[in-house]
Amino acid sequence: MDEQLAIIRNVGIGMRDCSKPVLWFTAYTDEHSASLQVFDWDTAREIIEAAGVYDAHKLEGWPCWVEVKDAFVTFKRVWPKSAGTDA
């Protein structure tokens, strides 16, 4: 497992094209590499609670951990609020 630190950008909440509410954002592992991440409502709640933010859009610029394997980037967890990031 190769975990890397990434930055969350382009946070959105809505229906997108999956006909149910979702949270999405782009995880940037460096200046030229990014991956769209889409989460169901239950996972979205877990991410928002772990970050300790009151508005999901506050995740903009938030650090997170992703797993990079082959050409796939998979979100693992947000950087916890207790680690010093200001919500």
Buried (B, 14 or more C-beta within 10 A) or exposed (E): EEEBEBBBBEBEBEEEEEEEEBBBBBBBBEEEEBBEBBBEEEBBEEBBEBBEBEEBEBBBEBBBBBEBEEEEBBBEEBBEBEEEBEE
